[in-house]
Amino acid sequence: MNIDFKKGDGLVPVVIQDAQTLEVLMLGYMNEEAWNKTNEEQKVTFFSRSKNRLWTKGEESGNFLQVVSSHIDCDEDTLLIKVKPAGPTCHTGSRSCFNTPFNQNFLLELERIVQHRIDFPSEESYVNRLRSRGINKIAQKVGEEAVETVIAALTETENDFINESSDLLFHLIVLLKEKGMSLETIAKNLEGRHQ
């Protein structure tokens, strides 16, 4: 990757994006030294213009940005780094520095939460209790929620329909994870059909 650090007097802007939800989390700047450190440690390091030094995001809070992939724009003077955040990105404690009102890709975040419950099961977890009953029960639950969604669409309130649709999507995510698949698998299939 050839980055043109000369255009910005030694600095390039870096857009940080959540690799799973695709939400833009923050914007920072890197010089060549920060870029090299980011590549070596696989944790995002910026050049702080106010402190005039390298600054690894999370060095004080522990909310590191683990690099998933890096991309350069067509002019070779701006970076996009997709990350797995270890916590809130903004110093205010918000998920994003852009103070977006809600995560528009929460289904992807929900998928991450379900995967975490699978990876670290606990007795209190509904996902764990459902999975302990086997794939037949999970599939049956998806069917039940689908029927309830149809009934709500035809005979119940808008709020009932929203709630039943939410239940359906949640249980479908659990089933996808149980089958070793992801929402990305479905999205790629839908994208392929669209083309």
VOPAGU-2260 file (C-alpha; in pm, 1 decimal, decimal comma):
REM VOPAGU-2260
SITE   aa  ch    i         X         Y         Z
SITE  MET   A    0       0,0       0,0       0,0
SITE  ASN   A    1     156,8     328,0    -112,9
SITE  ILE   A    2      37,1     613,2     107,1
SITE  ASP   A    3     115,8     968,5      -3,9
SITE  PHE   A    4     204,9    1137,1     325,3
SITE  LYS   A    5     348,3    1439,4     140,0
SITE  LYS   A    6      10,5    1579,9      31,3
SITE  GLY   A    7     -95,9    1655,1     388,0
SITE  ASP   A    8     237,9    1777,8     522,0
SITE  GLY   A    9     319,6    1433,3     656,9
SITE  LEU   A   10     -31,9    1343,9     775,4
SITE  VAL   A   11    -320,4    1156,5     616,9
SITE  PRO   A   12    -678,9    1146,1     743,5
SITE  VAL   A   13    -795,5     806,1     867,0
SITE  VAL   A   14   -1161,8     706,0     879,7
SITE  ILE   A   15   -1228,4     439,7    1143,1
SITE  GLN   A   16   -1519,8     207,0    1070,2
SITE  ASP   A   17   -1661,3     -82,7    1271,7
SITE  ALA   A   18   -1579,8    -388,9    1059,9
SITE  GLN   A   19   -1902,6    -565,2    1148,7
SITE  THR   A   20   -2167,6    -294,1    1172,4
SITE  LEU   A   21   -1995,9     -64,1     917,3
SITE  GLU   A   22   -2069,3     233,3    1142,5
SITE  VAL   A   23   -1819,9     518,5    1110,5
SITE  LEU   A   24   -1666,4     554,6    1455,9
SITE  MET   A   25   -1416,1     838,7    1428,3
SITE  LEU   A   26   -1166,8    1032,5    1219,3
SITE  GLY   A   27    -800,8    1071,9    1310,2
SITE  TYR   A   28    -466,8    1142,9    1145,4
SITE  MET   A   29    -158,4     930,4    1091,5
SITE  ASN   A   30     195,3    1005,8     995,5
SITE  GLU   A   31     419,4     734,4     856,3
SITE  GLU   A   32     541,6     634,0    1203,8
SITE  ALA   A   33     182,3     593,4    1331,7
SITE  TRP   A   34      96,5     386,9    1022,1
SITE  ASN   A   35     394,6     158,1    1078,5
SITE  LYS   A   36     310,0     110,9    1448,0
SITE  THR   A   37     -53,8      37,2    1357,6
SITE  ASN   A   38      60,9    -233,2    1116,3
SITE  GLU   A   39     307,1    -384,6    1362,4
SITE  GLU   A   40      72,1    -397,8    1663,0
SITE  GLN   A   41    -259,7    -431,0    1476,8
SITE  LYS   A   42    -402,5    -163,5    1707,5
SITE  VAL   A   43    -484,2     177,2    1561,5
SITE  THR   A   44    -225,4     443,3    1646,5
SITE  PHE   A   45    -274,0     804,6    1544,1
SITE  PHE   A   46     -55,0    1111,1    1540,1
SITE  SER   A   47    -203,4    1357,8    1788,9
SITE  ARG   A   48    -184,3    1705,8    1641,3
SITE  SER   A   49    -259,7    1869,3    1977,4
SITE  LYS   A   50       0,1    1667,7    2174,1
SITE  ASN   A   51     244,4    1639,7    1883,2
SITE  ARG   A   52     308,6    1269,7    1949,3
SITE  LEU   A   53     189,2     919,1    1861,6
SITE  TRP   A   54    -127,5     813,5    2038,4
SITE  THR   A   55    -265,3     458,2    2042,3
SITE  LYS   A   56    -643,0     468,3    2075,0
SITE  GLY   A   57    -725,4     297,7    2404,8
SITE  GLU   A   58    -386,2     349,8    2568,1
SITE  GLU   A   59    -561,0     505,6    2870,2
SITE  SER   A   60    -917,7     369,2    2848,6
SITE  GLY   A   61    -839,3      17,6    2728,7
SITE  ASN   A   62   -1085,5      70,4    2441,6
SITE  PHE   A   63    -840,2     -32,4    2171,7
SITE  LEU   A   64    -930,4     -48,8    1803,8
SITE  GLN   A   65    -815,8    -387,9    1673,3
SITE  VAL   A   66    -736,2    -366,5    1301,9
SITE  VAL   A   67    -940,2    -596,2    1078,0
SITE  SER   A   68    -845,8    -445,5     742,2
SITE  SER   A   69    -695,6    -130,5     589,1
SITE  HIS   A   70    -789,1      37,0     262,1
SITE  ILE   A   71    -653,5     337,8      76,0
SITE  ASP   A   72    -853,0     574,7    -143,2
SITE  CYS   A   73    -790,1     626,9    -513,8
SITE  ASP   A   74    -567,2     933,8    -452,4
SITE  GLU   A   75    -354,5     739,4    -201,9
SITE  ASP   A   76    -393,4    1012,3      60,8
SITE  THR   A   77    -677,3     890,7     284,8
SITE  LEU   A   78    -712,7     564,8     478,6
SITE  LEU   A   79   -1013,8     362,2     578,7
SITE  ILE   A   80    -940,2     122,7     863,8
SITE  LYS   A   81   -1202,9    -131,4     960,4
SITE  VAL   A   82   -1173,8    -229,9    1324,4
SITE  LYS   A   83   -1311,1    -441,0    1602,6
SITE  PRO   A   84   -1362,0    -190,5    1885,7
SITE  ALA   A   85   -1293,5    -308,6    2241,6
SITE  GLY   A   86   -1547,9     -63,0    2382,5
SITE  PRO   A   87   -1681,6     286,2    2317,6
SITE  THR   A   88   -1473,3     478,7    2065,9
SITE  CYS   A   89   -1546,4     835,8    2172,4
SITE  HIS   A   90   -1384,0     991,9    2480,6
SITE  THR   A   91   -1739,6    1084,6    2591,0
SITE  GLY   A   92   -1823,4     715,9    2626,0
SITE  SER   A   93   -2033,1     706,1    2307,6
SITE  ARG   A   94   -2004,6     425,5    2056,7
SITE  SER   A   95   -1914,1     676,0    1783,8
SITE  CYS   A   96   -1761,4    1023,9    1786,4
SITE  PHE   A   97   -2037,2    1130,9    1548,1
SITE  ASN   A   98   -2311,7    1096,1    1811,2
SITE  THR   A   99   -2543,3     906,8    1580,0
SITE  PRO   A  100   -2883,3     857,6    1746,6
SITE  PHE   A  101   -2883,6     478,8    1707,6
SITE  ASN   A  102   -2683,0     209,0    1542,8
SITE  GLN   A  103   -2840,5     176,7    1199,3
SITE  ASN   A  104   -2681,2    -162,5    1163,6
SITE  PHE   A  105   -2792,7    -299,3    1499,3
SITE  LEU   A  106   -2880,0    -634,7    1341,1
SITE  LEU   A  107   -2508,5    -684,6    1285,5
SITE  GLU   A  108   -2439,1    -577,9    1643,8
SITE  LEU   A  109   -2708,8    -820,4    1762,0
SITE  GLU   A  110   -2538,0   -1094,9    1565,4
SITE  ARG   A  111   -2216,3   -1011,6    1750,3
SITE  ILE   A  112   -2400,0   -1027,6    2085,7
SITE  VAL   A  113   -2553,1   -1366,9    1998,2
SITE  GLN   A  114   -2209,4   -1497,2    1896,1
SITE  HIS   A  115   -2065,7   -1374,7    2226,8
SITE  ARG   A  116   -2340,2   -1561,8    2415,1
SITE  ILE   A  117   -2253,3   -1875,9    2216,5
SITE  ASP   A  118   -1880,9   -1835,8    2280,0
SITE  PHE   A  119   -1927,5   -1758,0    2650,2
SITE  PRO   A  120   -2246,1   -1936,8    2759,6
SITE  SER   A  121   -2410,6   -1859,7    3092,2
SITE  GLU   A  122   -2717,9   -2005,4    3261,1
SITE  GLU   A  123   -2891,6   -1665,3    3254,3
SITE  SER   A  124   -2860,6   -1639,6    2876,9
SITE  TYR   A  125   -3176,0   -1706,9    2674,7
SITE  VAL   A  126   -2955,0   -1790,8    2377,1
SITE  ASN   A  127   -2779,6   -2057,5    2585,1
SITE  ARG   A  128   -3107,0   -2206,5    2711,5
SITE  LEU   A  129   -3249,0   -2216,3    2358,4
SITE  ARG   A  130   -2935,5   -2376,2    2215,2
SITE  SER   A  131   -2934,0   -2639,5    2490,0
SITE  ARG   A  132   -3267,7   -2762,4    2352,6
SITE  GLY   A  133   -3114,9   -2835,0    2010,9
SITE  ILE   A  134   -3145,7   -2712,9    1654,9
SITE  ASN   A  135   -3494,5   -2858,7    1611,9
SITE  LYS   A  136   -3625,5   -2632,7    1889,7
SITE  ILE   A  137   -3444,4   -2329,8    1747,3
SITE  ALA   A  138   -3592,0   -2394,5    1401,1
SITE  GLN   A  139   -3936,4   -2451,7    1554,0
SITE  LYS   A  140   -3907,0   -2118,9    1736,8
SITE  VAL   A  141   -3830,9   -1940,7    1407,2
SITE  GLY   A  142   -4143,6   -2098,8    1258,5
SITE  GLU   A  143   -4356,8   -1993,2    1556,3
SITE  GLU   A  144   -4227,2   -1637,3    1538,1
SITE  ALA   A  145   -4291,8   -1624,9    1161,6
SITE  VAL   A  146   -4654,9   -1727,4    1214,3
SITE  GLU   A  147   -4695,0   -1473,9    1495,9
SITE  THR   A  148   -4549,3   -1204,9    1269,1
SITE  VAL   A  149   -4801,1   -1284,6     995,2
SITE  ILE   A  150   -5090,0   -1278,1    1245,0
SITE  ALA   A  151   -4970,5    -945,8    1385,7
SITE  ALA   A  152   -4942,3    -799,8    1034,5
SITE  LEU   A  153   -5298,8    -899,7     951,4
SITE  THR   A  154   -5492,5    -850,4    1274,0
SITE  GLU   A  155   -5293,0    -667,3    1541,1
SITE  THR   A  156   -5144,5    -324,0    1608,9
SITE  GLU   A  157   -4838,6    -177,7    1444,9
SITE  ASN   A  158   -4651,9    -211,3    1775,4
SITE  ASP   A  159   -4743,5    -582,4    1794,0
SITE  PHE   A  160   -4615,5    -628,3    1438,8
SITE  ILE   A  161   -4286,4    -453,1    1523,8
SITE  ASN   A  162   -4240,3    -670,9    1833,1
SITE  GLU   A  163   -4316,7    -995,7    1650,6
SITE  SER   A  164   -4088,9    -899,3    1361,0
SITE  SER   A  165   -3812,0    -828,9    1612,6
SITE  ASP   A  166   -3863,5   -1170,5    1774,0
SITE  LEU   A  167   -3849,8   -1334,8    1431,1
SITE  LEU   A  168   -3524,4   -1165,2    1332,4
SITE  PHE   A  169   -3363,2   -1244,5    1668,2
SITE  HIS   A  170   -3450,1   -1613,7    1647,9
SITE  LEU   A  171   -3340,7   -1628,6    1283,7
SITE  ILE   A  172   -2998,8   -1491,5    1385,0
SITE  VAL   A  173   -2971,4   -1760,7    1653,7
SITE  LEU   A  174   -3059,5   -2026,3    1393,4
SITE  LEU   A  175   -2806,3   -1887,4    1144,6
SITE  LYS   A  176   -2533,2   -1897,5    1409,4
SITE  GLU   A  177   -2632,5   -2252,1    1507,1
SITE  LYS   A  178   -2589,9   -2351,1    1141,9
SITE  GLY   A  179   -2247,4   -2182,1    1133,9
SITE  MET   A  180   -2367,6   -1900,5     909,5
SITE  SER   A  181   -2395,3   -1524,6     941,3
SITE  LEU   A  182   -2601,5   -1234,6     818,3
SITE  GLU   A  183   -2313,2   -1170,6     578,2
SITE  THR   A  184   -2383,5   -1509,0     415,3
SITE  ILE   A  185   -2744,4   -1406,9     356,0
SITE  ALA   A  186   -2650,5   -1054,2     242,5
SITE  LYS   A  187   -2404,3   -1190,5     -14,3
SITE  ASN   A  188   -2668,1   -1431,3    -142,4
SITE  LEU   A  189   -2923,6   -1150,5    -173,3
SITE  GLU   A  190   -2667,4    -926,3    -342,9
SITE  GLY   A  191   -2588,9   -1204,3    -590,5
SITE  ARG   A  192   -2957,9   -1247,7    -667,8
SITE  HIS   A  193   -2998,2    -873,8    -720,1
SITE  GLN   A  194   -2716,7    -864,0    -976,5
